[in-house]
Amino acid sequence: MVVNRVKGIFRKRPTNASPPPPPPPDVTIIQADDVRPPDRTLDSLNRWLTLAINVAILVALIMLIIELRKNTDLLEASQQAPAASPAISDSTPE
């Protein structure tokens, strides 16, 4: 039944043909007047949640940058400073 409707859509009709029959009662046609705008409270909530998530992402990125800088500073300091622990010598004691 659906295949016949699809085929019927693409079939050329003669210019003197009658208009197509109305759809069966189980098919609902949505008119432009039937579409309601979204609820304002949901829209407002959606905007606030989006803003909160974006701020949280920015805070997380800033924290990540700070952690990377700390790690880099510690790594550079450990490479430049002499070792605080006594070095293990390769020579055997006599």
N, CA, C and O atoms as a MOPAC input file, in Angstrom:
PM7 MOZYME 1SCF
protein

 N      0.82300 1    -1.19100 1     0.00000 1
 C      0.00000 1     0.00000 1     0.00000 1
 C      0.86700 1     1.25600 1     0.00000 1
 O      0.58600 1     2.21000 1    -0.72400 1
 N      1.93100 1     1.25000 1     0.82200 1
 C      2.82200 1     2.40500 1     0.87800 1
 C      3.59600 1     2.52700 1    -0.42700 1
 O      3.83700 1     3.63300 1    -0.91100 1
 N      3.98500 1     1.38700 1    -0.99500 1
 C      4.73200 1     1.42200 1    -2.24900 1
 C      3.86800 1     2.01500 1    -3.35400 1
 O      4.36400 1     2.77200 1    -4.18800 1
 N      2.60100 1     1.68300 1    -3.36800 1
 C      1.69800 1     2.23900 1    -4.38800 1
 C      1.56200 1     3.74900 1    -4.22200 1
 O      1.48800 1     4.47400 1    -5.21400 1
 N      1.52900 1     4.23200 1    -2.97500 1
 C      1.44000 1     5.68400 1    -2.75800 1
 C      2.70500 1     6.37300 1    -3.25000 1
 O      2.63500 1     7.42900 1    -3.87900 1
 N      3.86900 1     5.77500 1    -2.96500 1
 C      5.12300 1     6.38000 1    -3.40000 1
 C      5.19000 1     6.40900 1    -4.91700 1
 O      5.60000 1     7.41000 1    -5.50600 1
 N      4.79400 1     5.32800 1    -5.54400 1
 C      4.78600 1     5.31100 1    -7.00100 1
 C      3.81900 1     6.34500 1    -7.55100 1
 O      4.08100 1     6.96700 1    -8.58000 1
 N      2.70900 1     6.52400 1    -6.86700 1
 C      1.70800 1     7.49000 1    -7.30900 1
 C      2.19300 1     8.91900 1    -7.21800 1
 O      1.75500 1     9.77200 1    -7.98900 1
 N      3.08700 1     9.19300 1    -6.29000 1
 C      3.59700 1    10.55200 1    -6.13600 1
 C      4.42600 1    10.95300 1    -7.34900 1
 O      4.34400 1    12.08800 1    -7.81700 1
 N      5.22400 1    10.01700 1    -7.85700 1
 C      6.13200 1    10.34300 1    -8.93700 1
 C      5.52900 1    10.10800 1   -10.32800 1
 O      6.16300 1    10.43400 1   -11.33100 1
 N      4.35100 1     9.56500 1   -10.40000 1
 C      3.71300 1     9.32400 1   -11.68100 1
 C      3.14400 1    10.63000 1   -12.22700 1
 O      2.53300 1    11.39800 1   -11.48400 1
 N      3.33800 1    10.88100 1   -13.50200 1
 C      2.79500 1    12.08800 1   -14.11800 1
 C      1.30900 1    11.88800 1   -14.36400 1
 O      0.86800 1    10.85000 1   -14.85800 1
 N      0.55200 1    12.92000 1   -14.00200 1
 C     -0.88200 1    12.87100 1   -14.24800 1
 C     -1.21500 1    13.75300 1   -15.44800 1
 O     -0.57100 1    14.77800 1   -15.67100 1
 N     -2.18800 1    13.36200 1   -16.19100 1
 C     -2.61100 1    14.22700 1   -17.29300 1
 C     -3.19400 1    15.52800 1   -16.73400 1
 O     -3.65900 1    15.57400 1   -15.59500 1
 N     -3.16100 1    16.56300 1   -17.53700 1
 C     -3.63000 1    17.87700 1   -17.07600 1
 C     -5.12400 1    17.88000 1   -16.78600 1
 O     -5.57100 1    18.67300 1   -15.95700 1
 N     -5.89500 1    17.05000 1   -17.41600 1
 C     -7.34300 1    17.03100 1   -17.17800 1
 C     -7.72800 1    16.00400 1   -16.10900 1
 O     -8.91100 1    15.70500 1   -15.95100 1
 N     -6.78200 1    15.47600 1   -15.39500 1
 C     -7.05700 1    14.45600 1   -14.37300 1
 C     -7.70200 1    15.10300 1   -13.14900 1
 O     -7.50300 1    16.28400 1   -12.86300 1
 N     -8.46400 1    14.30500 1   -12.45300 1
 C     -9.12500 1    14.79100 1   -11.23400 1
 C     -8.10200 1    14.87800 1   -10.10300 1
 O     -7.06900 1    14.21200 1   -10.15700 1
 N     -8.37100 1    15.67800 1    -9.09500 1
 C     -7.42900 1    15.79600 1    -7.98600 1
 C     -7.31800 1    14.47100 1    -7.23500 1
 O     -8.23300 1    13.64900 1    -7.29400 1
 N     -6.22700 1    14.26000 1    -6.54300 1
 C     -6.05000 1    12.98900 1    -5.83800 1
 C     -7.08300 1    12.83200 1    -4.73200 1
 O     -7.56300 1    13.82400 1    -4.18500 1
 N     -7.42200 1    11.61100 1    -4.40500 1
 C     -8.42100 1    11.40300 1    -3.35600 1
 C     -7.86700 1    11.84000 1    -1.99700 1
 O     -6.65100 1    11.86900 1    -1.80700 1
 N     -8.73600 1    12.17500 1    -1.06500 1
 C     -8.26200 1    12.58400 1     0.26200 1
 C     -7.59500 1    11.40200 1     0.97400 1
 O     -7.91200 1    10.24900 1     0.68200 1
 N     -6.68600 1    11.67500 1     1.89200 1
 C     -6.00500 1    10.58000 1     2.58700 1
 C     -6.96800 1     9.81400 1     3.47900 1
 O     -7.99800 1    10.35000 1     3.88800 1
 N     -6.64000 1     8.57000 1     3.78200 1
 C     -7.51100 1     7.79700 1     4.66500 1
 C     -7.57800 1     8.44200 1     6.04700 1
 O     -6.71000 1     9.24200 1     6.39500 1
 N     -8.58500 1     8.11000 1     6.82900 1
 C     -8.78700 1     8.78100 1     8.11100 1
 C     -7.66300 1     8.55200 1     9.12700 1
 O     -7.52400 1     9.35600 1    10.04800 1
 N     -6.85700 1     7.49300 1     8.99900 1
 C     -5.80600 1     7.24600 1     9.98700 1
 C     -4.57500 1     8.12400 1     9.76800 1
 O     -3.67200 1     8.12600 1    10.60500 1
 N     -4.52000 1     8.86900 1     8.66300 1
 C     -3.38900 1     9.74300 1     8.38300 1
 C     -3.72800 1    11.14800 1     8.86300 1
 O     -4.78200 1    11.68900 1     8.52700 1
 N     -2.83900 1    11.73100 1     9.64200 1
 C     -3.06000 1    13.07600 1    10.15200 1
 C     -2.18800 1    14.04200 1     9.37000 1
 O     -0.97900 1    13.84700 1     9.24600 1
 N     -2.80400 1    15.06600 1     8.85400 1
 C     -2.07600 1    16.10100 1     8.14000 1
 C     -1.91000 1    17.27300 1     9.08600 1
 O     -2.88700 1    17.77200 1     9.64300 1
 N     -0.67600 1    17.71000 1     9.26900 1
 C     -0.40400 1    18.81500 1    10.18000 1
 C     -0.41100 1    20.10300 1     9.37500 1
 O      0.36200 1    20.27100 1     8.43200 1
 N     -1.27400 1    20.98200 1     9.75300 1
 C     -1.35400 1    22.29000 1     9.12100 1
 C     -0.37400 1    23.22900 1     9.81800 1
 O      0.05800 1    22.95000 1    10.93700 1
 N     -0.02400 1    24.32400 1     9.17800 1
 C      0.88800 1    25.29300 1     9.76400 1
 C      0.29300 1    25.90500 1    11.03000 1
 O      1.02800 1    26.29300 1    11.93800 1
 N     -1.04300 1    25.99200 1    11.09300 1
 C     -1.69400 1    26.55900 1    12.27500 1
 C     -1.61400 1    25.61600 1    13.47400 1
 O     -1.73100 1    26.06500 1    14.61400 1
 N     -1.41600 1    24.31800 1    13.23600 1
 C     -1.40800 1    23.34500 1    14.32400 1
 C     -0.09300 1    23.33000 1    15.10200 1
 O     -0.05000 1    22.83000 1    16.22600 1
 N      0.97600 1    23.87000 1    14.52300 1
 C      2.28300 1    23.81400 1    15.16500 1
 C      2.35600 1    24.92300 1    16.20500 1
 O      2.18100 1    26.10200 1    15.89700 1
 N      2.62200 1    24.51300 1    17.46300 1
 C      2.73100 1    25.49400 1    18.54400 1
 C      4.19500 1    25.79400 1    18.81400 1
 O      5.04100 1    24.91100 1    18.67100 1
 N      4.50700 1    27.01400 1    19.19800 1
 C      5.89100 1    27.32000 1    19.55300 1
 C      6.25900 1    26.58800 1    20.84600 1
 O      5.37600 1    26.26800 1    21.64200 1
 N      7.55000 1    26.31900 1    21.06800 1
 C      7.94200 1    25.61800 1    22.28500 1
 C      7.62000 1    26.43700 1    23.52500 1
 O      7.51600 1    27.66300 1    23.47000 1
 N      7.46600 1    25.75000 1    24.62600 1
 C      7.13000 1    26.39600 1    25.87600 1
 C      8.26400 1    27.33700 1    26.28600 1
 O      9.43600 1    26.97900 1    26.17500 1
 N      7.92900 1    28.51100 1    26.75000 1
 C      8.94500 1    29.50500 1    27.10800 1
 C      9.78100 1    29.05900 1    28.29700 1
 O     10.97000 1    29.36900 1    28.36400 1
 N      9.17600 1    28.33100 1    29.24500 1
 C      9.94900 1    27.90200 1    30.40900 1
 C     11.00300 1    26.87600 1    30.00700 1
 O     12.12400 1    26.91000 1    30.51400 1
 N     10.65600 1    25.96700 1    29.10200 1
 C     11.64100 1    25.00000 1    28.63000 1
 C     12.74200 1    25.68200 1    27.84100 1
 O     13.91200 1    25.31500 1    27.95800 1
 N     12.38100 1    26.66000 1    27.04700 1
 C     13.36800 1    27.39100 1    26.27300 1
 C     14.32000 1    28.14900 1    27.18900 1
 O     15.53100 1    28.16200 1    26.96400 1
 N     13.77600 1    28.77200 1    28.21000 1
 C     14.60300 1    29.50400 1    29.16700 1
 C     15.51600 1    28.55400 1    29.93700 1
 O     16.69400 1    28.84900 1    30.13800 1
 N     14.97800 1    27.42200 1    30.36300 1
 C     15.77600 1    26.43000 1    31.08000 1
 C     16.88900 1    25.89600 1    30.18400 1
 O     18.02100 1    25.71400 1    30.63300 1
 N     16.56900 1    25.65000 1    28.93500 1
 C     17.55700 1    25.15900 1    27.98500 1
 C     18.69300 1    26.16300 1    27.81100 1
 O     19.85800 1    25.76800 1    27.75200 1
 N     18.37500 1    27.44000 1    27.73000 1
 C     19.40800 1    28.46000 1    27.57400 1
 C     20.29700 1    28.55400 1    28.81500 1
 O     21.51500 1    28.68000 1    28.69800 1
 N     19.68700 1    28.49200 1    30.01000 1
 C     20.47800 1    28.56100 1    31.24200 1
 C     21.38300 1    27.34000 1    31.38400 1
 O     22.53500 1    27.46700 1    31.80100 1
 N     20.87100 1    26.16500 1    31.04300 1
 C     21.70100 1    24.95700 1    31.12600 1
 C     22.85400 1    25.01300 1    30.13600 1
 O     23.97100 1    24.60700 1    30.45700 1
 N     22.59400 1    25.50600 1    28.95000 1
 C     23.65000 1    25.64600 1    27.95000 1
 C     24.72100 1    26.61200 1    28.43600 1
 O     25.91300 1    26.34900 1    28.27900 1
 N     24.30400 1    27.72600 1    29.02300 1
 C     25.26200 1    28.69100 1    29.55700 1
 C     26.08700 1    28.07300 1    30.67700 1
 O     27.30400 1    28.25500 1    30.71600 1
 N     25.44600 1    27.34200 1    31.59200 1
 C     26.15800 1    26.71500 1    32.70400 1
 C     27.17100 1    25.68800 1    32.20000 1
 O     28.28800 1    25.61700 1    32.71300 1
 N     26.79800 1    24.91200 1    31.22200 1
 C     27.71700 1    23.90200 1    30.67400 1
 C     28.90100 1    24.57300 1    29.98100 1
 O     30.03600 1    24.11800 1    30.12300 1
 N     28.65400 1    25.63400 1    29.24300 1
 C     29.74800 1    26.34300 1    28.57600 1
 C     30.71100 1    26.95300 1    29.58800 1
 O     31.92400 1    26.91200 1    29.38600 1
 N     30.18600 1    27.51900 1    30.67600 1
 C     31.04200 1    28.08400 1    31.71800 1
 C     31.85600 1    26.97500 1    32.37700 1
 O     33.04300 1    27.15600 1    32.64700 1
 N     31.22700 1    25.82800 1    32.63700 1
 C     31.94400 1    24.70600 1    33.25300 1
 C     33.07700 1    24.21900 1    32.34600 1
 O     34.14800 1    23.86200 1    32.83700 1
 N     32.85700 1    24.20000 1    31.06200 1
 C     33.90900 1    23.78200 1    30.12500 1
 C     35.06600 1    24.77300 1    30.14500 1
 O     36.22800 1    24.36800 1    30.12500 1
 N     34.75800 1    26.06900 1    30.18400 1
 C     35.82000 1    27.06900 1    30.24400 1
 C     36.62600 1    26.94200 1    31.53300 1
 O     37.85300 1    27.04000 1    31.50300 1
 N     35.95400 1    26.72700 1    32.66200 1
 C     36.65000 1    26.55600 1    33.93400 1
 C     37.54500 1    25.31900 1    33.88200 1
 O     38.68100 1    25.35800 1    34.35400 1
 N     37.04700 1    24.23700 1    33.32100 1
 C     37.84800 1    23.01600 1    33.22200 1
 C     39.07100 1    23.23600 1    32.34000 1
 O     40.15300 1    22.74500 1    32.66300 1
 N     38.92700 1    23.95800 1    31.24300 1
 C     40.07500 1    24.24500 1    30.37800 1
 C     41.10700 1    25.11100 1    31.09100 1
 O     42.30900 1    24.88100 1    30.95200 1
 N     40.65200 1    26.10100 1    31.84900 1
 C     41.57900 1    26.95200 1    32.59900 1
 C     42.32200 1    26.12600 1    33.64300 1
 O     43.53000 1    26.29000 1    33.81700 1
 N     41.60800 1    25.23900 1    34.34000 1
 C     42.25700 1    24.38200 1    35.33000 1
 C     43.28000 1    23.45800 1    34.66800 1
 O     44.34900 1    23.21900 1    35.23000 1
 N     42.97100 1    22.94600 1    33.50400 1
 C     43.90200 1    22.08100 1    32.77800 1
 C     45.16000 1    22.83800 1    32.38400 1
 O     46.26400 1    22.30400 1    32.49000 1
 N     45.00400 1    24.07100 1    31.93100 1
 C     46.16200 1    24.88600 1    31.55500 1
 C     47.03900 1    25.14300 1    32.77900 1
 O     48.26400 1    25.06300 1    32.69100 1
 N     46.41900 1    25.45200 1    33.92200 1
 C     47.17800 1    25.69300 1    35.15200 1
 C     47.94200 1    24.43400 1    35.56000 1
 O     49.11400 1    24.51200 1    35.92800 1
 N     47.29200 1    23.28500 1    35.49800 1
 C     47.95200 1    22.02800 1    35.85800 1
 C     49.12700 1    21.72800 1    34.93400 1
 O     50.17800 1    21.28400 1    35.39600 1
 N     48.96200 1    21.96400 1    33.64500 1
 C     50.04400 1    21.72500 1    32.69700 1
 C     51.22900 1    22.65300 1    32.96500 1
 O     52.38300 1    22.23400 1    32.86600 1
 N     50.94500 1    23.91300 1    33.30400 1
 C     52.03200 1    24.85100 1    33.60900 1
 C     52.77300 1    24.42600 1    34.87400 1
 O     54.00200 1    24.48100 1    34.92700 1
 N     52.01800 1    24.00000 1    35.90000 1
 C     52.65900 1    23.53000 1    37.13400 1
 C     53.54500 1    22.31600 1    36.84500 1
 O     54.67700 1    22.23700 1    37.32200 1
 N     53.03000 1    21.39400 1    36.07800 1
 C     53.77400 1    20.18800 1    35.74600 1
 C     55.04400 1    20.53500 1    34.97000 1
 O     56.10800 1    19.97500 1    35.23300 1
 N     54.93300 1    21.44700 1    34.02500 1
 C     56.09200 1    21.86100 1    33.24100 1
 C     57.13500 1    22.54600 1    34.12500 1
 O     58.33200 1    22.28800 1    33.99500 1
 N     56.67400 1    23.42300 1    35.02900 1
 C     57.60100 1    24.10700 1    35.93500 1
 C     58.31800 1    23.10700 1    36.84000 1
 O     59.52700 1    23.21700 1    37.04400 1
 N     57.59600 1    22.14600 1    37.37500 1
 C     58.21400 1    21.14400 1    38.23900 1
 C     59.21300 1    20.28600 1    37.46700 1
 O     60.27800 1    19.95000 1    37.98300 1
 N     58.87400 1    19.94200 1    36.26100 1
 C     59.77800 1    19.13400 1    35.44000 1
 C     61.05300 1    19.89200 1    35.11500 1
 O     62.14700 1    19.33400 1    35.19900 1
 N     60.92100 1    21.15900 1    34.74300 1
 C     62.10400 1    21.97300 1    34.45400 1
 C     62.95200 1    22.17800 1    35.70300 1
 O     64.18000 1    22.14000 1    35.62100 1
 N     62.32900 1    22.39400 1    36.85000 1
 C     63.06300 1    22.59500 1    38.09300 1
 C     63.80600 1    21.32600 1    38.49400 1
 O     64.92500 1    21.40200 1    39.00100 1
 N     63.20800 1    20.18100 1    38.27900 1
 C     63.87300 1    18.93100 1    38.65500 1
 C     65.05400 1    18.62500 1    37.72700 1
 O     65.99400 1    17.94600 1    38.14000 1
 N     65.02100 1    19.10400 1    36.50600 1
 C     66.12500 1    18.86900 1    35.58600 1
 C     67.27600 1    19.84200 1    35.82600 1
 O     68.43100 1    19.49300 1    35.57900 1
 N     66.98900 1    21.05000 1    36.30100 1
 C     68.02500 1    22.05800 1    36.47900 1
 C     68.70500 1    21.96200 1    37.84200 1
 O     69.90600 1    22.21400 1    37.94200 1
 N     67.98500 1    21.61300 1    38.87100 1
 C     68.55000 1    21.59000 1    40.21500 1
 C     69.40400 1    20.34000 1    40.39100 1
 O     69.11200 1    19.29800 1    39.80500 1
 N     70.48300 1    20.44400 1    41.21600 1
 C     71.26500 1    19.23500 1    41.49700 1
 C     70.43100 1    18.27300 1    42.33300 1
 O     69.51000 1    18.67600 1    43.04300 1
 N     70.77000 1    17.02100 1    42.23200 1
 C     69.98900 1    16.01000 1    42.94000 1
 C     70.15400 1    16.19600 1    44.44200 1
 O     71.27300 1    16.37000 1    44.92600 1
 N     69.06500 1    16.16300 1    45.17500 1
 C     69.11600 1    16.36900 1    46.61700 1
 C     69.55200 1    15.09400 1    47.33300 1
 O     70.14400 1    15.15100 1    48.41000 1
 N     69.26100 1    13.96700 1    46.74000 1
 C     69.64700 1    12.70300 1    47.36500 1
 C     71.08700 1    12.36900 1    46.98300 1
 O     71.56300 1    12.78200 1    45.92600 1
 N     71.77200 1    11.63000 1    47.83300 1
 C     73.15800 1    11.27700 1    47.50200 1
 C     73.19600 1    10.41500 1    46.25100 1
 O     72.36200 1     9.53100 1    46.05600 1
 N     74.17100 1    10.68900 1    45.41900 1
 C     74.28600 1     9.93500 1    44.17600 1
 C     74.89000 1     8.57600 1    44.44300 1
 O     75.74300 1     8.42300 1    45.31700 1
 N     74.45200 1     7.61000 1    43.70400 1
 C     74.99900 1     6.25700 1    43.82900 1
 C     76.22600 1     6.19900 1    42.93100 1
 O     76.14700 1     6.45900 1    41.73000 1
 N     77.33100 1     5.86400 1    43.51300 1
 C     78.54600 1     5.83000 1    42.72700 1
 C     78.75800 1     4.43200 1    42.14400 1
 O     78.32100 1     3.42000 1    42.69000 1
 N     79.43900 1     4.43300 1    41.02700 1
 C     79.70500 1     3.16300 1    40.37000 1
 C     80.95500 1     2.48600 1    40.93800 1
 O     81.17300 1     1.29300 1    40.72800 1
 N     81.76200 1     3.25300 1    41.65100 1
 C     83.00100 1     2.67000 1    42.17400 1
 C     82.70500 1     1.85500 1    43.43800 1
 O     81.79500 1     2.16400 1    44.20800 1
 N     83.48300 1     0.83900 1    43.61400 1
 C     83.30100 1    -0.01800 1    44.79800 1
 C     84.12700 1     0.54300 1    45.94600 1
 O     85.24100 1     1.01700 1    45.71800 1
 N     83.61900 1     0.50500 1    47.16700 1
 C     84.41200 1     1.03500 1    48.30000 1
 C     85.60300 1     0.14800 1    48.57100 1
 O     85.52800 1    -1.06300 1    48.36400 1
 N     86.70500 1     0.72200 1    49.03100 1
 C     87.91600 1    -0.04500 1    49.29100 1
 C     88.08500 1    -0.36000 1    50.72700 1
 O     89.06300 1    -1.00500 1    51.10700 1

